[in-house]
Every structure is written in C-alpha cells, then in structure tokens.
C-alpha cells in the first residue's frame, strides 16, 4: 500500500490544528455547520455509550438552546449538553401515558418558531425505528428548517459490543432489520416472515422481546432451522449490558426461566461461534462509562 499524504489545512478546514492545539481542542466549533436559531436538528445519540455519539451530535449539544429527548437516551449523555440549555422529556414517565407523536411534533414546531435552536435527541439513529421520518416530514410541512444527524443504531452498535458481526464474508451476505412490534403491540402482520426466514441469514430485530416466541414460530414455519441461535443483547453498549442465547426451537422453554431485560436487540442467525471468539466487552472494558 502507498502511504497517503496527510491532508493540508488548506484542503480541510475542520481543524484548528494551525493554532498548535492538541486532542479535542483541535476541533474548531466555528467550522461546524451553523445551528441557526429557529431550526431543528434531529440527532441520533447512538445506542447508549456516550462515546458512540457523532461529532455533529456533540457539537449540537454545545450550541443548542433546548433538547427534547426520548426515554432511550442515556441520562449520562444528557450531562454532555451545555449548561444552560433546557432539557425537555418527550417520553413516558411515572406511569403517565406518553405524549402523542402529534404533540411532540407540535412542541418542536412551537420551540423553533419561538426562535430557539432545537435539538431533538433520539436513541440510536433517528430514521431507524425512531419516528424521525414522521417528525421531519411534519417539520418540512410547517416550513421549519431542519437537519438530520444520523446515529449508530442499536442494531449495529449493540452487535459490535456483543461480538456479533452483522455480516461475515464467509457466512452471510445479507442482513435484515425489522421491528417485532406493530402499532398495536402485536407481531407485525405486514412482515413476510417466510420471505425473511429464507432470504436473510441474519435477522436483527428491534422491539421484539414481547413477541419473540411467536416470531420464532413464524420463522420456523417459514423454513428456518430450529437450531438457529437467538441472541438477546440487552442494554447494549452500557456497562450493564447482558447477552443471552438460545435457539429458535427452544425459545418457549428458555422464556420459562429467563427474562431478557429491555431494551434489547434480538438477533437470529448462526452467530454463536463468532461470539465465543469476539466477545471483547469484558469486565475491564465496562469500567469506562464512556464506551
Ligand atoms: N432509533 C433506535 C431504535 C428505537 S426503537 C435505534 O436506532 O437504535 C426501540 C428499540 O430499540 C428497543 O425496543 C430495542 O429493541 C432497541 N434498543 C434501543 N437502545 C437499545 C440498547 N441500548 N440496547 C438494546 N436495544 C436497544
């Protein structure tokens, strides 16, 4: 391989390196995209560990006026928001019903129209089962300028922290992401389970713990081997992450004595062999709460 020359500061303006600054001080806030008053940034906070946030997410946290955040955003991440910014919770709390999606969107519009820099912070990635599509559509309809900042979705980051490669050149060449839960809470009828069972060596499921036995039945009925592993990755990327494994055929027996904690990503596929070798997130690694 030929070594590439380092980019000169003329060709890349994202750095304050000319000042002799080191480490994080090399990041020059002035060179980041401007977060204008009266606009909304829909930002993915990543799966949990604060260190998995993007630089744009961190930048937005330093310049925003208000953060409207969801239940899945790790409270430790909120400590990274600049002191002085308001924090508004937009999820279920203390047994009260969660605010309707419509109310959240109206609130975002109201805050933007009052001239604030509104950071809408979501767990994982805003467009991955995060309703970012609906929210940004409503903002567009209301004429509010917005930006989407992607995040590491739990269905990718969680697998990395559990030592489960979502794809592997020797073994699987496709992966499917799906929800195990539709708006009424039941197994989604709109998913073609037989097609998924046949076509996708690895299936990564969000919101699937409640319906997992029914889903396992549908996958076996669709032709999937009862010996295929089901892996539950709970509280992924956080120091209290847990991983449990069983098989499609054994799921009902497994659930009689095990209760995977939520939130959890449920992975179906022959992944057990990899985990034995790749399970790197051990007790020592977990001592660092940043990632
Ligand atoms: N936008 C989010 C997903 C929101 S849907 C993302 O991209 O990750 C909520 C589901 O996400 C949960 O039911 C669970 O399946 C998954 N999830 C989110 N955070 C998780 C975490 N830290 N560990 C395991 N699963 C998580």
Boltz pocket constraint, residues with backbone or C-beta under 6 A from the ligand:
constraints:
  - pocket:
      binder: B
      contacts: [[A, 46], [A, 47], [A, 48], [A, 72], [A, 122], [A, 123], [A, 124], [A, 125], [A, 126], [A, 127], [A, 128], [A, 129], [A, 130], [A, 152], [A, 153], [A, 154], [A, 155], [A, 158], [A, 205], [A, 206], [A, 207], [A, 208], [A, 233], [A, 234], [A, 235], [A, 236], [A, 237], [A, 263], [A, 264], [A, 265], [A, 266]]
      max_distance: 6.0
